[in-house]
Amino acid sequence: MNGNVTFFDAPTSSQPMSGDVEFFDPPMCCPTGLCGPTLDQTLLDVNEMVIKLKDAETELERYQMISHPNAFMQNAEVMRLVRERQMDALPITIIRGQVIKVGAYPTLEEVQEALNKE
C-alpha cells in the first residue's frame, strides 16, 4: 500500500450490491492474508473488524482479483479505479454501493459511520 489514499463522498453509479460492506482486496496468499511466516498488523486489524461487523449482522463480502474476478469485472467503478491506479487502488471499500475508501482499508469507525449515513 502507498500513501495515496482517497476518501469518497459522492455516490458512484448504480452498481449491483452484494452486501452492506464490500472489500476488494489486493492479491494475497489466502482469503484473509493472515498466512505466511509474518503477520501484517493491518490485515490483523481488518480481520478483527470483519469479525465485529459480522457479529453485528452486517452483510459483508471480501473479493480477491484471482479468486473472484467476476466481482471486480461486474463493478464498473472498481474497474475504473483499477485501470487508473492499477494495484495502488487496492484495497477498495464499498459501503451500500458507494466507494468510501481507495488505497487503504478503513477503520471500523469509518465503516460504522458510512453504514449509519442514510
KOLPA-487005 format. One record per residue (C-alpha): x, y, z; residue number from 1. Coordinates in steps of 0.02 Angstrom, whole numbers. Example, Ala and Ser with C-alpha at 12.3 -4.5 7.8 and 13.67 -1.06 7.14 Angstrom:
2
       u       v       w    n
     615    -225     390    1
     684     -53     357    2
END
This chain:
118
       u       v       w    n
       0       0       0    1
      56     176     -31    2
      19     347      40    3
    -112     384     -95    4
    -274     354      -1    5
    -436     425     -67    6
    -599     451      27    7
    -759     466     -74    8
    -917     561     -29    9
   -1002     566    -197   10
   -1111     417    -242   11
   -1048     301    -376   12
   -1152     246    -524   13
   -1281     116    -481   14
   -1195     -50    -456   15
   -1267    -216    -404   16
   -1245    -231    -216   17
   -1192    -394    -136   18
   -1198    -332      43   19
   -1182    -184     158   20
    -991    -188     153   21
    -881    -248      10   22
    -692    -257      15   23
    -599    -275    -149   24
    -434    -340     -82   25
    -261    -334    -159   26
    -185    -502    -207   27
    -148    -604     -50   28
     -85    -778     -15   29
    -251    -830      63   30
    -426    -755      85   31
    -379    -657     242   32
    -194    -626     209   33
    -159    -700     381   34
     -43    -836     322   35
     142    -848     297   36
     288    -826     415   37
     249    -646     469   38
      83    -565     506   39
      36    -393     441   40
     -42    -288     580   41
    -157    -201     456   42
    -228    -369     399   43
    -249    -423     580   44
    -347    -263     612   45
    -453    -292     456   46
    -489    -471     509   47
    -542    -410     681   48
    -654    -278     600   49
    -734    -410     488   50
    -773    -518     640   51
    -851    -371     732   52
    -956    -320     581   53
   -1017    -497     554   54
   -1057    -513     740   55
   -1165    -357     716   56
   -1253    -449     573   57
   -1180    -335     440   58
   -1182    -413     267   59
   -1001    -416     213   60
    -907    -482      62   61
    -721    -489      26   62
    -660    -511    -152   63
    -489    -550    -220   64
    -449    -524    -403   65
    -383    -700    -428   66
    -522    -795    -340   67
    -668    -675    -377   68
    -628    -594    -546   69
    -812    -576    -591   70
    -845    -468    -438   71
    -711    -348    -500   72
    -767    -351    -681   73
    -951    -327    -638   74
    -917    -168    -540   75
    -881     -26    -662   76
    -816      92    -528   77
    -694     -37    -459   78
    -630     -75    -633   79
    -612     112    -672   80
    -508     136    -514   81
    -400     -16    -550   82
    -371      42    -729   83
    -324     217    -670   84
    -216     171    -520   85
    -180     -13    -553   86
    -137    -110    -395   87
    -116      53    -296   88
    -307      67    -299   89
    -324     -88    -191   90
    -399    -113     -68   91
    -562     -30    -119   92
    -702     -20       9   93
    -883      -2     -43   94
   -1025      31      79   95
   -1201       2      13   96
   -1143      28    -166   97
   -1038     184    -134   98
    -848     187    -139   99
    -788     258      27  100
    -602     222      26  101
    -468     178    -102  102
    -288     126     -74  103
    -304      77     110  104
    -425     -12     224  105
    -546      94     325  106
    -555      87     514  107
    -704       7     600  108
    -761     183     646  109
    -756     240     464  110
    -859      89     411  111
    -985     115     550  112
   -1001     299     508  113
   -1033     258     324  114
   -1159     124     371  115
   -1253     248     482  116
   -1269     378     342  117
   -1445     368     273  118
END
